[in-house]
Amino acid sequence: MRDATPATPVFILPSVQVNLRAGDLPPAAENGTCYLTFPLNAL
């Protein structure tokens, strides 16, 4: 019963982004920082 409707993991969207890039972070922004982005209405 408990496994029938598990909650969505908190870091699922960032982990999918990095996994799709084979473990690489996205390119750095102009300020040198890498940012993960996701749609605000996704979860």
N, C-alpha and C positions, 0 to 999 in steps of 0.2 A: 504494500500500500504506500509506504513512504517513498519508494523509488518510482512510483507512477507519475508523480508531478514534482520533480525537483526544481528548485529555484534556479534562475539563470546565474551563472557565476559572475562575480563582480567585474573581473578583468577579461571577460570573453572577447570584447571588441578590440582592445589593444593587443591581446595575444594573437588574434587572427591576423591583424595587420602585420605583425612581426613575422608570424609563421608563413604568410604568403610571400614575404620577401626573403625566405630561407634564413631567418634569424638576423638579417640586417635591419638596422634602424633606418627610417626615412632620411633623405638628404637634409642637411642642416639648413636652417633658415638664415637670413641675412645676419642675425645676431650670433650665429654659431651654435644654436641650440636645436636639437632634434625634437620635433613635436609629433605625437600621435594624434590623429583627428578622428572623430566619429560623429555621426548624426545625433543631434540632441533628442530626437524623438524615436530613436532605435529601440530603446528599452522602455 
